[in-house]
Amino acid sequence: MASTPSVSVIIPALNCAPFISAAIESVLKQGGDQLEVLVIDDGSTDETANIVRSYPSPVHLLRTQTPRSGAAAARNVGLRHAHGRLIAFLDGDDVWLPGKLALQTSTLENHPDVALVCTRGGRWEPDNESYEQAHQRFITADATSEPTDFYPAGWIYHMLLLRPAWVWTSTVVMRRELVEKVGEFDESLRLGQDYEYWLRCSRETQILRVAKVLALYRQHANNSTNKPRNRNFELEVVQRALDRWGRHGPDGQAADKKQIKKRFARMHFRMGYQHFWAGDPRIAAKEFYHSIRTNPRAWRAWAYASASAVRGLFVPTPRNQKPPSGGERRHGE
């Protein structure tokens, strides 16, 4: 490599052929001549790899050692090959909006005590709205926001415990030094591995979230967080954080106990809701029961628990169905 890049952008991809060009182009259009774009193919069976190969430097194709190792493994491959002093992330089906990278790099330059800057993200349904229309929509919506408006800001561990969407992976830019402190993503988590990573980061640094939408979360049928799972990754991550660090952040601020209980109830409800509509009423009923047990005033859980019990009398349990343990994280602005 001719010169050390200032920013390495890590893009995990699995069967992203319809989307990967838009993701790469949204990075390249950020400008600057010191970019490194690392696309890590996790065993795609479509044209993803060939599309990535068609791009000249600074776009580079890497592969996970084992196909379908998961997003955590793919991002870790990127981290091991990244040369930039700053590390940014983008999923292969998402896109950045113009000016994102310049604003975040200047923010880090102006705040030497901060090692991670993220932004708001916006939901985008390409079937109903073009990229340009979505961009204009958020320009209009954010007209009163200044580039120096941050929320949340500071030591936000206690806030992340209650709301993972405060830090969305496709918006993150962080210093290499922070990566060296917190290490790699946890590959044992098929979902929620990024949330677990940002919780670890929030123990090591203050975080700034730019109050502007500067990335788009593409809505499509194959979004991984739309699929019901038999393991509640999000709940595991929160419980692990509480067991390790408790409710208090490094600055002493604490997540409210009642709000934590409500969060656990919501996580159980969310998994139950997904399984209910996926045709697994018995699994759904167990999750709704846990939701009610955690928060007896969860009226929707009561309603769905009753509906699940009735449906469970008539719908056979799917074959090879493993016992459930929870729900999964959703993206939010």
N, C-alpha and C positions, 0 to 999 in steps of 0.2 A: 504494500500500500504506500502510495507516494507520500502522503502526509497523514498525521494522526487526525481522525475526524473529531469534530467537536461534539456531535450527537450520533449515537448509534440507535437506530429504530428497530425494535424486535417485533416481528410479525409472525405468530404461529398460524399455520394454515392446514386445514384438512378438507379436501374436496371443495375448495373455494374458487373453482374455475370461473363461475359467473361473476365473482365479486373481486378477485384479487387484483385485477388491473386497476380498478377504481381506488382500492386501498393504496396501492403503490403510487399511483398518480397523485393522490391527495397529499402524500408525503413529499414527493419530488417538487410539487408546486409550492411548497413552503419556501423554496429558494435557499440560497446559501451554497457554498461550494465545499463544505466540510461535513457532508452527511454520509452516513453508512447505513444502508437498508438491508437488514438480514431477515430473509423470509425462510422460516423453518417448516419444511414439509413433513407432516406427521403420518406419512404413508398414504397419500392421496391416490385414488384410482382413476381420477379424471385428468384433465389437462393442466391442473394447477402448476406442476413442476415445469412443464414446457412453456407456459406463459411467463413464469418468473425467469426462466433461462433466456427469454427473448429480450430482456432488459440488460443493457450494458451496466458497467460499474457506474454508480455506487451500489447497485442492487446485486445482492449475492444470495444464491440458493444454498441452504443447508438442510440436513435431514436428521430426524431423530434416529437413534441407534436401532430401535424396535418400532415398527409401524404401529400407529394408534396408541402411542404411549401416553397421550394426553397433553393438554395445554401446558401444564406445569413442566413436563419434560421438554417440550418444545421451547418454552421460554428459557429454560436452563441452558439448553444448547446455545441459544442466542447470547445469553450472559457470558458463557465461556468463550465465545468468539468475538464479543464486542470490544472495540478499541476506543470508543468515545469517552470523553470525560463526563458526558451526560448520557443517560440511558432513557429512552422513551419506548412506550409500548403502544401497539395498535393491533387489534384482532383482524384477521384476514377478510372479514365480511363487513367491517366498519370503515368509516372515512373521517379524515380530519377536515376542518374548515380552514379557509385562508387566514394566515396570520397567527395561527395557534402556536407554532414552535418559536417564532420570534418573541411573542409576548411572554412565554414561559421562560425562555432563556434569559431575557432581560430581567424578569422578576427574580430569578435565582441570583443574577449578578447584583441586584439591588438589595437582596436579603441574604447575606453570607451566612446567617445563623439558621437558615432554612435549607433542607436538603431534598425536599419533595414538593413539587407544585402540580396540581391537577386543575381541571376546569369542569364546568357543568357539561353534561352531555344531553343531546336531544334525540328523541325517538323519531325514526324516519321509516315511512312505508313507501318504498320506491314505486309500487304499483299504483299509488294514488298521488304521488308528488315527485317531481324531478329533484335532482340534487340542487339545482339553482333555485328552485322554489323553496326548498327547505332552508337553504342558506339565507334567502331573503326573509323568510318567516322569522328566523331567529335574530337577524339583524334588527328587524322591527321590534321584536319582543324585548331585546336587550338594549334598546336605544338609550335608556336612562342609566345603564350600568357603565362605570368607568373601568379601564384596564387595571386600576389599582384597587378596585372593590373586591374584597376577599371574604367569603363565608362558606364554611367555617375557616377559622384561622388560628394557628397556635398549636398547643398540645391537645389533640382531638381524640385521643384514645377513648375517653369516656363517651364521646359522641358516636364513634364508629361501632362501639358495642351495641348501640341501639339502632344504628342505620348504616348498613354496609355501603349504600349507594353514595355516601359522601365522597368516596374515592372510587372512581370508575377507571378500570385498567387502561382503556383506550385513550385516556386523557393524561396519563401520568408522564412526567419528566422528572428524573431524579439524578442526584449526583452519584458518580461511581463510588465515592467513599461510603455512601450509605449502603450500597449493594455489598461492599466488602464487610460491613458491620453485620448485616442481617442474614447474609448468605443467599441460598437459592430457594426456589419455590418448593413446597412440599409435594412430592410426586405421588404420595399415597392418597391424596385427595383428587378425585376425578372432577369434582366441582368445588367451588369455594376456595380453591388454592390461592387465588389472587386476593380474596378478602383476608385470608389468614396472613398473607404476606404484608398487606397494608397495615394490619393490626400490629405486626412485629415492627414495621417501620415507625408507626405512631408512638412506639416506646422509645425510639432513638432520636427522633427529630420533630420539630414543629412542622406543620403542614399548612400550605396555603392553597385554597381552592378559588380560582378565578370565577367571579360571578357572571360569566358569559358562557353561552353554549359554543364550544369550539370543536366539537366532534359529534358525529351522528351514529347512533346505534341502529343498524339496519334490522328491520323486522322482516323475518321470513320464516317459512314453515320448519326449517331445519335448525333454528336456534336451539342450542343445547339446553338452555334453561327452560325451554317449553316442555321438555319430556319428563314424565314422572320417573322417579328413581326409588329404589328400595332402601336407600341409605340417606339420612338427613345430614348432608355435608355441612350445611350452614349451621345447624344446631351444634354439631360436633365442634366446629371452629369456635363458636361463641363459648361453649362450655370449656373448651381447652384454654381459651384466653382467661376466663374467670378463674379456673383452677390455678393457672400459672401466675397471673398478675392481680386478680381481684377486680373490683369495680373502679379503683382509683388510677388515674393517669399519673405520669411523672411529675406533674405540677400540683397534684393533690386533688384535682377535680374528680368527682365520682359520678358514675351513672346511677340514676335513681333505682332503688330496689324494685319498686312497683312497676316501673317501666321495663325493667329486665324481665319480670314475670310475664308481663303482657307480650313482650317480644317472643318469649318461648311459646306462649299460647298461639301467637300468629304463625310462628314457624311450623308448629304442628298442624294448624289449620290449613296452611298453604299446601303442605304435602297431602293432607287428606282431600283437599279440594281437587288437586291434580289427579289423584287416583280415583276419586269419585267420577269425574268426567272421562277418565280413561277406561271406565268399566271395571274397576276393582273395588267394589263397595265394602268388602270385608277389611281390606287394608285401610280404606278411607275411614271406616268406623273406628278403628283403633286409634288413628291419628286425631280424629275429632274428640274421642274420649280423653286423650292426653291434653288436648287443648282446653277442654272443659275443666279437667282436673287442675290445670295450672291457673285458669281464669274462669271461675264459675259463671261470670257475667258475659261470657263470649256467646251471645245469643245466636249468631249465625252458626257457630259450631254445634249448638244444641239442635238447630233445625236440620243441618246436614247429617248429624249423627243419627237422627230419627229416620231420615230418608235413606241413609246407608243401610240401616238395620233392615228396613223393608226391602230394599233392593237385594240385599245379601241373601234373603230367603229364596230368591228366584234366579240369581245370577251365580253360576258356578265359579269357584276360585280358579284363576288361570293356572295352567300347569307350570311347574318349576318356579312358582312365585316364592321368593324369599321373604322372611318376616321383615316388616318395615322398621325403620328407626328414625324417620324424619323427612323434612322437606328440603328445598333448595332456594338459592338466592335469585332474586329478580333484579334486573337493571332498573335504575331510576335516575331521574335528573338530579 
